[in-house]
Amino acid sequence: MNTGSASSLLDHLLATQPAPEWWLVLVTAAVALVLVGYRPLWRLTRAAVTVVHEGGHALVALLTGRRLHAITLHTDTSGLTVSSGKPTGLGMILTAAAGYPAPAALGLGYAALLGTGRVTLMLWATLLMLAAVLVKVRNIYGLLTVAVLGALVFGVSWFGTDLLQAGFAYLAAWFLLAAAVRPVIELQRSRRRQPGRTDSDADQLARLTHLPALLWVLLFTALCLAALVVGGGLLLAPVEQLHPLLQR
C-alpha cells in the first residue's frame, strides 16, 4: 500500500458522521432492551456477549504475559478461554476477572467513539477485534459464531448507508452496555441453585484472592452498572441536543 492509499484509508477511518437524529438513539436503546430482556431473543443474542466475554479473558491474558492457547464457544452460550502461565498472582487474577466486565467496557468504548461521531472507526475496530478472536477459536460452533458476527459488521460497514451504519453502531453500544448486567445476574442465580459449583469466574477468583465469590459478583455488577450510566449518558447526548422539547 502506497503512502497516498494509507493516508486515504486513515482519513476514511477517522472521518466523523453528524450526530444522529434523536429518535434513532431512543429507538436503538429500546431495541437493545428487548434483545436483552426478551428471553427467546436473549438466547440468540447472548452468543455475542460470550464472544466479548472470552475476548476479554484472552486480551488480559496476553497483556499480563500469559500464553493464550484457545477460545471455545459452546451452543449453550457458555465459553472457555485457555491460557498458560503462573497459576497464581496478579496476572491470573486480572485474567479471571476480565470476562464479565468486558462487554461493559467495550460498550463504554463504543459510546465514547460514537460521542465523537466516529462510526466508521468503531465498526472497523470491531472487525479487527473479531478477527483477532477468530484466530484463537478452536471449535466449529465458535468459528461460525464469530464469522457470522464479522460478516454482519462488514456488510453494514461496507454496504450500509450512513443511517444504517449509525443505527447499527448505536444498537451495538446500547446492547453491550445493557447486556453486560444480565450475565452477572445469571451468574449469581446459578451459584445459588448449584452451591457446590466452583468453576465460575467468581469462584476461581475467590480461590485466587481468598475473598468471597459474592464480593466479586458485586464488583462485576458495580462495574457494569457504572459503565451503563456513563455510556448511556454519552449515547443520549444527541437526544438532549436535538430533541426540540429539550432545547432551551
N, C-alpha and C positions, 0 to 999 in steps of 0.2 A: 504494500500500500504506500503510495507516494505521500508527500507532506500535505499536498492540497486535499487529497481524499481523507486523510486522517483529520485535518482541520475541519473539513466539511462534516464528517461524522461526529466530531466533538461538538460542533455548533448545533447539530441536529439533536444530540442527546441533551444538551444543556438549554435548548430552547424552552421558553415558557409559554404556557397557554393562558388565556384570560381566565379570570375567576369564573367558575361555573354558575349557572342560574341557581337561585336559592332553592327552587323546587327539586333540582337534581340531587342536591346534598341531602334533603329531607327524605326523598323517595329511596335513595340508596341506603340510608340509615334504616328505614322501615323494612326494606327487603332483607337487609343483613339480620335484623332481629328475627324475622320469620325463618331465615335459613338456620339460625341458631336455636330458636325456641320451638320450632315445629319438629317433633321427633322424627317423622318419616324422612324429612329433608336433612335433618341433622345426621342421620345415619350415613348419608351420602357425603355431605359437606365436611364432616369431621375428618375425612381422609386428608383433606388439605391441611388441617390443623396438625395432624400427625406428622406430615412431611416437614412442617416448620419445627415442630417439637423435636424430632430426631435431628433435623439440621442444626438446631441449637446445641444439642449434645455434641454433634460432630465438630462444629466450629470451635466450641470452647475446648474440646479435647485437643484439637490442633494448636490452638493459641497457647495452651498450657504445656505444650511439648509432648503430649501423648501421641501414640501411633494409632491412627484410625484404620480399622480393618474393614468394616462392613456396616451397612444400614439395611435393615429388613423391615418391610411394611406388610402388615397382615390384613386379611379380609375383614377382621373384626375391628379394624381401625386402630389396633394397637401397633406398636413398633419396637424395634430394638436397635441400638447403636453399640457396636463392639469396638473397643479401643484397648490398647495395652500400655502399660507403664506402671509407675509406682501405685500399688493398690490403696494407699492411704495418702493423706496430705492435702494441701490446698488445691492442687491440680485436679485430683479426683473429686474433691468436694464441689469445686466450681463446675466440673463436667456434669456431675449428677444433678446439680441444682439448675442447670441451664435450660432444661427441657420445657417445663411448664411456663416460665416467663417469656420464652422465645416468641410465641405468637403475639403477645402484647408488645414486646419490644419492636418486632417487625412492623406491627400495625402503627406504633408510635412513629417509627421512622418513615413509613409511608405518609402519615399525616403531616409530618414536617416537610417532606418533599412536595406534597400537594399544596401545602400552605404557601409555597413559593411558586406554584404553577408548573412544576417540573413533572408533568405527567409522563412524558416520553422517557425520561431518565428513570422514573420509578418502574415502568414496565420493562425496560431493558435490564435494569438491575435485577428484577425478578427472574428474568430469563437466565441470567448468569448464575444466580443462586440455585435455580432448579437444575441447571447443567452440572453444577458442582456436586449437588446431591446425587444426581443420576449416576455419576462416575462410581460412587461407592455403594449403590444399591445392589443387592445380591440375590433378589428373588423376582420371579416373573410378575407377580401382582404389584410389587413395588415399582418395577420398571414401567409397567403400564400406567400406574397412577401418576408418576412423575412425568412421563411422556405426554399423557393427556393434558395435564396442567400446563406443561410447556407449550403444547400445540395451541391451547386456548389463549394463553397470553400472547404468543407470537401472532396468532390470527388477528387478535384485537389490535395489537401494536402496529402490524404491517398493513392490514386491510381496513381497519376501522376508521370511521370518521372521528373528528375531534370530539364530538358529543359522545359517541360510543366509547372512546378511549377514556374520557373523563368519567363517564358513568361507571365503567368497569373499574377504574382506579379507585374511585371513592367507595364503591361497593366492597372492593378487596380490603381497603383500610378499615372501613366500618366492621366488616365481617371479622377480621383478625382481632380487633380491639374487643368486640363483644364475645367472640368465640373463645378467647383466652380464658375467660372466667369459668365457663361451663365444665371443661375437663378437670379443673381443680375441685369443683363441687362433686363431680363424679368420682374423683379420687377418694375423697373423704367418705362418700357413701359406700364405696367398695371396701374401704378399710373397716367400716362399721359392720358391714354384712359379713366380712371374712376377717375377723380379728387376728387369725393366725397367719394371714398373708404377710410376707416380708419382702416381696420383690418390687414394690413400688419405689419410685424415686424418693419419696418422703421417708420410707423405712430404711432405704440404703443410706440416706443422709443421717438418719438417727444413729445408725451403727457407726458411721464415719466420724460424727461430731459429738456423740453422746448427748445430743439434745433431742427432746421429744419429737416424734414424727408430726404430731399435731402442730407444733410450733412452725415446722417447715410448711405445712399446709396453709397456715395462717399467713406466713410470709409470702407464699405464692399468691394467695388471694389479695393481699395488700398491694403487691406489685402490679398485678393485673388490673385491679380497680383504679390504681393511680394512673396507669397508662391510659385506661379508658377515659378518665376525667380529662387528662391533659390532651390526649389525642382527639377526643371529641370536641374540645374547645378549639383546637386548630382547624378541624374539619368544618365546624359550624361558623367560623369567621365570615365566610362569604354570605351566609344567611343574614347575619347581623348587618353586613354592609349593603346587601342588595335588596332585602325584603322591604317593600315600601312602608309596611306598618312599623318596622323597627328603626327606620331612619328618623333622625331628629330634624 
